[in-house]
Amino acid sequence: MTERDLPLETVAPLNLEEYARTFARLVTHTTEYEVMASISRKFILENSFDKEAVHMLSIGAGRGNFETMLVRELGLKLGYIYAIEPNAVHVPLLEAELKSLGAKYDINTSFFNKEFEFDEKNETPLFDIIMLAHCLYTFEDPFGAVSHAVKFLKPHGKIIIFHEGESVCSELYTYMINRSDPNIFNSSLTHGDHTLTATKIESYIRDKHPELLATVTYGSCYYDVDEFVREEDESKRNDDLITFLLQAQYQKLSKEARRDVYEIVMRNSDVVDGKYFARHMCAGIIVSLPSKE
């Protein structure tokens, strides 16, 4: 039987709780934050964001872990942060993180899109840094969100976007899209569209906003998939990370689909110090307004 002859997968996308739980697994099983930290440290030093307190807008702030790392470990001097995070599961954790930093902060649980405006108690502010860290996958109109974010940038401010490059993540998600009943599983029903890659975002910025200055830095990183790969008994595999990348429960897939997913993971993995790690690319896209000097 060919792939074309196989019945379509009928596994529904992850719900909000499943998404949050499997994301937590991903955070502890990737070297991506090390790459993000390296890019951020250079970004902070080159722009002297370690010298004077900055105002920062974090769009899709999640649980606030990376914002905390920027301040405590990477030298960012933070005066104020406005964090946007609509995921109700993340908001209490985000508030705890921001409160611990000692800087002024506000949290908005609205979705950020091209209609977004700041609430009445805040005049429309401009920011030194606007960060979108691995959140554009979840946006209904990610390109429109990038264009709208530019409006809130100070003349010498910077937008920094962290996003995946071509990787096992986009390959697994694309597999699910292609193999699923579109009435049950499609990019409009999942929490994140992982067919969106950094290359597509960069191309949009250059085509739609030729006046902006954009630079891109790529870094190689890994997902720790050793437990998933080595466990021969499928029912005992710790598949939370793979489930997150698929945006669907791995164990609920057909036998044929689970085999295909396993092969994709293996094809994209290296053995490092005796453990299996799936290759992954992380991009840092830095955007600024043209200098008027």
C-alpha angles and dihedrals in degrees: 000000000000124000088255090059095049117102115254118262114256101194114133122230119266116279121231095269093047091048093052093045096049091043088058088056092051092052091059095043105051136077089209093106090058090057091045090050092052092050091045096050091055090045092052095048096044091053097039091239086148093063108058128025110266134206111232134193112201112193114197091009094176112189094341096246096130094044087055091050091052091058104034101036109018102044103247110161103218123195100166137358129195108197124196116199123152097181105104092202091060100042100081090048091047092052092050091052095047093046090054091058094067095224125118112269145175128196124208119191095196124111115259112232138135090287094053116126130174116256122261097263089061121062110222097281131203121221137214091213130025113186130192106180114187093321106107090085088072097051122105088214108019095170092051089050091055091050091048093049090059089067091067097051123112115235091259096030128117136223115212119193122188114198142151123266124210104313150133087285095062091040094054093045092047089051090055092048092050096043100043136088099258091218089062105030125026137130093267091058100047126081092238135027104216094181084081107094134182090255091061092048092048091049091051093051093049094046100040099034109032088160092067124086112231130181127179129205121189125201130187117234140160145229115221102235097157096115091048095048099043100046106094094188103079092202090061098045116121095229102163093113093048090045089055092050091048092043086222136080107276093205092057094057121102119268090254093051093048089052091051092048092049090051092050090052092048093047090054097045136097127198110237119179089343096308131106117243125178114225118243136174124218122194131201111203113193117195128187140169118255115269115256093200 
